[in-house]
Amino acid sequence: MSQGLEIRKQSGARLPGSTMKLQLKLALLLTLLPPARCVQPVGCRWGPFADWSECDGCSKTEVRTRHVETFAQFGGDPCSGEATQTQACVPTKSCPLEAGCGNRFRCTSGQCISPALVCNGDQDCEDGLDERGCSPDGSRSSCDLDKTPPNSDLVGKGYDILTGDLRAGVINTVSFGGQCRKVFSGDHKILYRLPQNILRYNFEVTVNDEESDESFESSWSYMQSIQSNALWGHDRRKFHKTVTESRAHRLIILKNKVELAQFQNTAPEYLTLAEGFWRALSSLPTTYDYAAYRQLFQTYGTHYFSEGSLGGEYQALLELTQHALATTSTTSREYERCWRKVKRRFLRKKVKTVCEKLTSSTAASYGTSMRNVPIKVDVVGGNPGLKRFLSILDLENPEENGRKYDDWASSVKDFPQIIEQKVRPLYELVKEVECAGLKKLHMKQALEEYLSAEHPCRCRPCHNNGRPLLLGSQCVCVCRLGTSGAACQSGAAVGEQPGVIHGSWSCWSSWVSCAGGQRRRTRTCTHPAPSKGGLHCVGPQEEQKQCEDADVQHLQMMEPQCFQLPVAPPKLCGRPPSLRNGLV
């Protein structure tokens, strides 16, 4: 019992009965209250720089990198400065791009193409060098068409699995390879020519105005839903782009999609690389150097597209605060019924009932009029200039809502983007360069290191089963309903017993040494560990993979020069013996 509530018995004096009872009640109340949690801000701290990379013979520069040792959290300062440093150097090796092409034609980039592609009317070198000085009569033209489908160059872009963003091109989408394959677009009423690297491209338009609508009780619930389908567990940054209000009690998501075309790229062994990406692969060091490979990932992404679809996608998100819903006494049943009417209004279907409680909640959340509902929109594809017209939903004018949406949907055919995709790791495209096998092995190792360095498991646990979200060098806690604060330390989670902690995985350990042809790594359910009936972690505690020793031994035999091993001279047949009587 605290000193201020201490019951004193001095000199036989007694406190009045009512006062004593009050003090006992206060003391009991203090013991039942959860202890106040003081959360100290955690400032970001860099780790030391690694060694400088091998000097690049082409750019005459070297790089070094560093990892974030401690991510900023709970309001701490983010890291300043860059993760990578570059400086000039004197190379000890020549630039591999200066090598010749033998009987093949050499593009300005240094990439070699077949002489059959020279002066065929197509720019098979990305800068068109193969068509300069050719006869202007077009007698050797391989096709009477050179217009490609709208934005078809996007299928050759690199893809960053951490951010979901497109990077520089990794697949050549300019060259036709001397082929004349055409595809008809019924929407545009014209024929298009397919680049060499696109195996299949179908114009099949589907407009799904009522694809799905979703409702979540909090930002935390929405984040859980996104992560359940995320690749590599790294889809959390996309969540932050959409949701910024961690206090939201109810999130409404309306999705509409316009699919224009479906594509499939050729198998990786037959793909022609983009010249810039090929140059970057040529310049990679033959010794493992994480800094050099990290720089390549940041320029060209971590993956490439194997197939997918182009079109447009519209996602509208409405956030309502717990306070706003409470002040309007909106029950869950009323809320769901009303939102179905909101959706029909958005799609120009008139309904008689006005959702007064929902619009009242919106007004309380955003401080707007009862009629116009401000919504956050995430628009992919379509005319960029139409995005701002889609950010206000007028509940009393569904025809106007529909007109704005139709304007955007109609523009998708001219401004398509990739909306559905299957991706493959970028190291599958390491080829056509010196020591390609060894560089492919190094890139595979670097990709694993790159992804693990940016994983939310490196954040500190949030209180009250909040989930950490990693943004750059800063960790942010997404709180459960009923909790708040930088660490979700205030309040109590709705629908859970106080003090319950659900388990979460630690980061994976390093791979242990090879044993029995296998390597393994482990993780533990201690970040935090479950307690007081909390849920245990879901997923494997151990992973195994084959050792690379056999691959390295094979590469040492096939590419000995890449390991600085002596190259045995080829065995040649000796002079044949003279034939008897000189007859053949």
HUTA-V565779 format. One record per pair of residues at least 6 apart in sequence whose ideal C-beta (glycine too) atoms are under 7 Angstrom apart, sorted by the first residue. I is the first residue (numbers start at 1). J is the second residue. D is the distance in whole Angstrom. If there is no record, write none. Layout:
i	j	d
I	J	D
I	J	D
This chain:
i	j	d
1	27	5
5	23	5
5	26	6
5	27	5
7	15	7
7	20	7
7	23	6
34	498	6
37	463	6
37	489	4
39	74	5
39	485	7
39	486	6
39	487	4
39	489	5
40	74	7
41	74	5
41	75	4
41	76	4
42	70	7
42	72	6
42	73	4
42	74	6
42	76	4
42	460	7
43	72	6
43	76	4
43	77	5
44	68	6
44	70	6
44	71	6
44	72	4
44	76	7
44	77	6
44	78	5
44	79	4
44	473	5
44	474	7
45	69	5
45	70	4
46	66	5
46	68	6
46	69	6
46	79	6
46	81	7
47	66	5
47	67	5
47	68	7
47	69	4
48	66	6
49	64	5
49	66	5
49	85	7
50	64	5
50	65	6
50	66	7
50	290	7
50	291	6
51	64	6
52	62	5
52	64	5
53	62	5
53	63	5
53	64	6
53	285	6
53	289	4
53	291	5
53	292	5
54	62	7
54	285	4
54	287	6
54	289	6
55	62	5
55	89	4
55	90	7
55	91	4
55	92	6
56	62	7
56	91	7
56	283	5
57	91	4
57	93	5
57	94	5
57	95	4
58	95	4
58	97	6
58	283	5
59	283	7
60	88	6
60	89	6
60	91	6
61	86	5
61	87	7
61	88	6
61	89	6
62	87	6
62	89	4
63	84	6
63	85	7
63	86	5
63	291	5
63	292	6
63	295	6
64	85	5
64	291	5
65	83	6
65	84	5
65	290	6
65	291	4
65	294	5
66	83	6
67	453	5
68	79	6
68	473	5
71	458	6
71	459	6
71	470	7
71	473	6
71	474	6
71	475	5
72	78	5
72	79	7
72	473	6
72	474	4
72	475	7
73	459	6
73	460	6
73	475	4
74	486	4
74	487	5
75	486	5
78	472	7
78	473	5
78	474	5
79	473	4
84	291	7
84	295	6
96	282	5
96	434	5
97	110	4
97	279	6
97	282	6
100	106	7
101	112	4
103	115	7
104	112	4
104	113	6
104	114	6
104	115	6
105	112	7
105	113	5
105	115	5
105	118	5
105	130	6
106	112	6
107	113	6
107	125	4
107	129	6
107	130	7
107	275	7
108	125	7
108	127	5
108	129	5
109	275	4
109	278	7
109	279	6
110	279	7
111	275	5
111	278	5
113	124	5
113	125	7
113	130	7
116	178	6
117	124	4
117	130	6
117	178	6
118	130	5
119	131	6
119	134	4
119	140	5
120	140	5
120	141	7
120	142	5
120	178	6
121	138	6
121	140	7
121	141	3
121	142	6
122	142	6
122	146	7
122	175	7
122	176	5
123	131	6
123	174	6
124	130	5
124	175	4
126	174	5
126	275	5
142	176	7
142	178	5
142	180	6
143	176	7
143	180	4
143	193	6
145	182	6
145	191	6
145	193	5
146	193	6
147	192	6
147	193	6
148	192	6
148	193	6
148	195	6
149	192	4
149	201	6
149	261	7
150	414	6
150	416	6
151	310	7
151	416	5
151	417	7
152	173	6
152	195	7
152	198	7
153	173	5
154	166	7
154	417	7
154	418	5
155	173	7
155	198	6
155	263	5
155	265	6
155	305	6
156	169	5
156	170	6
156	171	3
156	172	7
156	173	4
156	197	7
156	274	6
157	166	4
157	167	6
157	169	6
158	167	4
158	168	6
158	170	5
158	300	4
158	301	3
158	304	6
158	426	7
159	166	6
159	167	7
159	301	5
159	303	5
159	304	7
159	305	6
159	423	5
160	167	6
160	301	4
160	302	6
161	231	6
161	232	6
161	234	6
161	302	5
161	303	5
162	234	5
162	237	7
162	454	5
163	237	5
164	238	5
167	299	6
167	300	5
167	301	4
168	276	6
168	299	6
168	300	5
169	274	4
169	276	7
169	277	7
170	273	7
170	274	6
170	277	4
170	300	5
170	304	5
170	426	7
170	429	6
171	197	5
171	265	7
171	271	6
171	273	7
171	274	6
171	304	6
172	197	6
172	272	4
172	273	6
172	274	5
173	195	5
173	197	7
174	195	7
175	195	7
175	196	5
175	272	6
176	193	7
176	195	6
176	196	5
177	196	3
179	196	6
180	193	7
181	193	7
181	194	5
182	191	5
182	192	7
182	193	6
183	192	5
183	194	6
183	201	5
183	203	7
184	191	5
185	192	6
185	203	4
186	203	6
187	203	7
187	205	6
187	413	5
188	413	7
194	201	6
196	272	6
197	265	6
197	266	5
197	271	5
197	272	6
198	263	6
198	265	6
199	264	5
199	265	6
199	266	5
200	263	7
200	264	4
201	261	6
201	263	5
202	261	6
202	262	5
203	261	5
204	261	7
204	262	6
205	259	7
205	260	6
206	259	5
207	258	5
207	409	6
208	256	7
208	257	5
209	256	5
209	347	6
210	347	7
211	255	5
211	256	6
211	257	5
212	255	5
213	253	7
213	254	5
213	343	5
214	253	4
215	250	7
215	251	7
215	252	6
215	336	7
215	339	6
216	222	4
216	225	7
216	251	4
217	249	7
217	250	6
217	481	6
218	248	6
218	249	6
218	480	7
218	481	4
219	243	5
219	245	7
219	246	5
219	248	5
219	251	7
219	478	6
220	467	6
220	478	5
220	479	6
220	480	5
220	481	7
222	243	6
222	251	5
223	239	5
223	467	6
223	478	5
226	235	6
226	239	5
227	233	7
227	235	6
227	236	7
232	451	6
233	455	7
234	451	7
236	456	6
236	469	5
236	470	6
237	471	6
239	469	7
240	469	6
240	471	6
242	317	6
242	376	7
242	378	6
243	251	7
245	319	5
246	478	6
246	479	5
247	321	6
247	322	7
247	484	6
248	319	4
248	320	7
248	321	6
249	320	6
249	321	6
249	322	4
249	325	5
249	481	6
250	320	5
250	325	6
250	335	7
251	317	6
251	319	6
252	317	7
252	318	4
252	339	6
253	315	7
253	317	6
254	316	4
254	343	6
254	346	7
255	315	5
256	314	5
257	311	7
257	313	5
257	419	7
258	311	5
258	312	5
258	409	5
258	412	5
259	309	5
259	311	4
259	419	7
260	310	5
260	311	4
260	412	6
260	413	6
260	416	5
261	309	7
261	310	5
262	309	5
263	307	6
263	308	6
263	310	7
264	307	4
265	271	7
265	305	6
265	306	6
265	307	7
268	424	7
268	428	4
268	429	6
271	429	7
273	429	6
273	432	7
277	300	6
278	432	7
278	433	7
280	296	5
280	299	7
280	300	7
281	430	6
281	433	5
281	439	7
282	433	5
282	434	7
284	292	6
284	293	7
284	296	7
284	439	5
285	292	6
286	435	5
286	438	6
286	439	7
286	562	5
288	442	5
288	445	6
290	446	6
290	449	6
293	442	7
293	443	6
293	446	3
294	446	7
294	450	6
297	450	5
300	426	7
301	426	7
302	426	6
302	447	6
302	450	7
303	423	4
303	424	6
303	425	6
303	426	6
304	423	7
304	424	6
304	426	6
304	429	6
305	418	7
305	421	5
305	423	6
306	422	5
306	423	7
306	424	5
307	422	5
308	418	5
308	420	5
308	421	4
308	422	6
309	419	6
309	420	4
310	416	4
310	417	7
310	418	6
310	419	7
311	381	6
311	412	6
311	416	5
311	419	5
312	380	6
312	381	3
312	382	4
312	409	7
312	412	4
312	416	7
312	417	7
312	419	7
313	380	4
313	381	7
313	419	5
314	377	7
314	379	6
314	390	7
314	408	7
315	377	7
315	378	4
316	375	5
316	377	5
317	375	6
317	376	4
318	373	7
318	375	5
319	365	7
320	361	5
320	362	7
320	365	5
321	365	5
324	361	4
324	364	4
324	365	4
325	361	5
327	364	6
328	357	5
328	360	4
328	361	5
328	364	7
330	357	5
330	358	7
330	361	6
334	357	6
335	358	7
338	355	4
338	357	7
338	358	4
339	358	7
341	351	5
341	353	6
341	355	6
342	355	6
342	358	7
342	395	7
344	351	6
345	351	6
345	395	6
345	398	4
345	401	7
346	393	6
346	398	7
346	401	5
347	402	7
348	398	5
348	399	6
348	401	7
348	402	4
349	398	7
350	398	6
355	395	7
359	370	5
359	395	6
360	370	7
362	368	7
362	373	5
363	369	7
363	370	6
366	374	5
368	374	6
371	394	6
371	395	6
371	396	5
372	392	5
372	394	6
373	393	4
373	395	6
374	391	7
374	392	6
375	391	6
375	393	5
377	387	7
377	390	5
377	391	5
379	387	5
379	390	6
380	417	5
380	419	6
381	412	5
381	415	6
381	416	5
381	417	4
381	419	7
382	408	5
382	411	5
382	412	5
382	415	5
383	408	7
383	411	4
383	415	6
386	407	6
386	408	5
386	411	6
389	404	5
390	404	6
390	405	7
390	408	6
393	401	6
394	400	6
394	401	6
425	447	6
426	443	7
427	440	5
427	443	4
427	444	5
427	447	6
430	436	5
430	439	5
430	440	4
430	443	6
433	439	7
435	559	6
435	562	4
437	555	5
437	558	7
437	559	6
438	555	5
438	559	6
438	562	5
441	548	6
441	551	6
452	507	7
452	508	7
454	470	7
455	507	6
456	468	5
456	469	7
456	470	5
457	505	6
457	506	6
457	507	4
457	527	6
458	507	6
459	468	4
459	470	6
459	475	4
460	475	7
461	504	7
461	527	6
461	528	5
462	468	6
462	477	4
462	487	6
462	488	5
463	487	5
463	488	5
463	489	4
464	479	7
464	480	6
464	483	4
464	488	5
464	492	7
464	493	5
465	480	6
465	493	6
465	501	7
465	502	5
466	477	4
466	478	6
466	479	5
466	480	6
466	483	7
466	488	3
467	478	5
468	475	5
468	477	6
469	475	7
469	476	5
469	478	5
477	486	7
477	487	6
477	488	5
479	488	4
480	488	7
480	493	4
481	493	7
481	494	5
482	491	5
482	492	6
482	493	5
482	494	4
483	490	6
483	491	4
483	492	7
483	493	6
484	490	5
484	491	6
492	498	6
499	532	5
500	532	5
500	533	6
500	534	5
501	528	6
501	530	6
501	531	5
501	532	6
501	534	5
502	530	6
502	534	4
502	535	4
503	525	4
503	528	7
503	529	6
503	530	4
503	534	6
503	535	6
503	536	5
503	537	5
504	527	5
504	528	6
504	537	6
505	523	5
505	525	6
505	527	6
505	537	5
505	539	7
506	523	5
506	524	5
506	526	6
506	527	4
507	523	7
508	521	5
508	523	5
509	521	5
509	522	5
509	523	7
510	521	7
511	519	4
511	521	5
512	519	6
512	520	6
512	521	7
514	547	4
514	549	6
517	546	6
517	547	6
518	544	5
518	546	6
518	547	7
519	544	7
519	545	6
519	547	6
520	542	6
520	543	7
520	544	5
521	543	5
522	541	6
522	542	5
523	541	6
525	536	6
525	537	4
530	536	5
556	563	5
556	565	6
560	567	5
561	567	6
